[in-house]
Amino acid sequence: MDAIQTAQYARALYGAHGDKAEAEAAEKARSCAAANRTAEAEQWQAVREAIRQLRGPNQG
C-alpha cells in the first residue's frame, strides 16, 4: 500500500468510524502482528498514523 492509498483508506475509515477509527486500526495492527503478518501490521500502523494526522493536535 503506497502513501496515497494509506491516506485514502485512513480518510474512509475515519469518515465511517469517527474517533474510534484510530483504535480500530491499532487493534488490527496488533492482531496482524500477533499472527506474524508483519507487512499487514505495518500497513495498519501507517493507517493509524494517518488517522492521527487527520484528527489533528490535542485529539489523543
C-alpha positions as a printed NumPy array, in Angstrom:
array([[  0.   ,   0.   ,   0.   ],
       [  1.556,   3.305,  -1.017],
       [  1.198,   6.637,   0.794],
       [ -1.774,   7.764,  -1.292],
       [ -3.663,   4.53 ,  -0.698],
       [ -2.868,   4.728,   3.007],
       [ -4.246,   8.271,   3.213],
       [ -7.371,   7.33 ,   1.272],
       [ -8.012,   4.321,   3.48 ],
       [ -7.442,   6.398,   6.613],
       [ -9.932,   9.051,   5.444],
       [-12.521,   6.387,   4.631],
       [-12.059,   4.641,   7.977],
       [-12.179,   7.935,   9.869],
       [-15.282,   9.001,   7.943],
       [-17.023,   5.74 ,   8.766],
       [-15.924,   5.33 ,  12.4  ],
       [-15.013,   8.811,  13.586],
       [-12.89 ,   8.96 ,  16.722],
       [-12.957,   5.16 ,  17.058],
       [-11.096,   4.708,  13.753],
       [ -7.635,   5.074,  15.267],
       [ -8.378,   2.46 ,  17.919],
       [ -9.743,   0.109,  15.275],
       [ -6.602,   0.48 ,  13.149],
       [ -4.428,  -0.117,  16.23 ],
       [ -6.348,  -3.281,  17.073],
       [ -5.975,  -4.58 ,  13.523],
       [ -2.222,  -3.844,  13.659],
       [ -1.908,  -5.775,  16.946],
       [ -3.937,  -8.662,  15.58 ],
       [ -1.816,  -8.913,  12.449],
       [  1.412,  -8.69 ,  14.446],
       [  0.242, -11.473,  16.754],
       [ -0.47 , -13.622,  13.689],
       [  3.039, -12.896,  12.312],
       [  1.603, -10.922,   9.375],
       [  4.269,  -8.251,   9.727],
       [  3.709,  -6.418,   6.433],
       [ -0.019,  -6.137,   7.07 ],
       [  0.611,  -4.956,  10.637],
       [  2.925,  -2.237,   9.306],
       [  0.25 ,  -1.129,   6.848],
       [ -2.321,  -0.854,   9.628],
       [  0.158,   1.111,  11.723],
       [  0.625,   3.52 ,   8.808],
       [ -3.166,   3.874,   8.542],
       [ -3.308,   4.591,  12.274],
       [ -0.697,   7.325,  11.937],
       [ -2.596,   8.856,   9.003],
       [ -5.795,   8.873,  11.076],
       [ -3.928,  10.566,  13.91 ],
       [ -2.845,  13.297,  11.487],
       [ -6.429,  13.696,  10.25 ],
       [ -7.662,  14.151,  13.801],
       [ -5.179,  16.944,  14.382],
       [ -3.34 ,  18.085,  17.516],
       [ -4.66 ,  17.517,  21.004],
       [ -7.033,  14.752,  19.949],
       [ -5.327,  11.934,  21.789]])
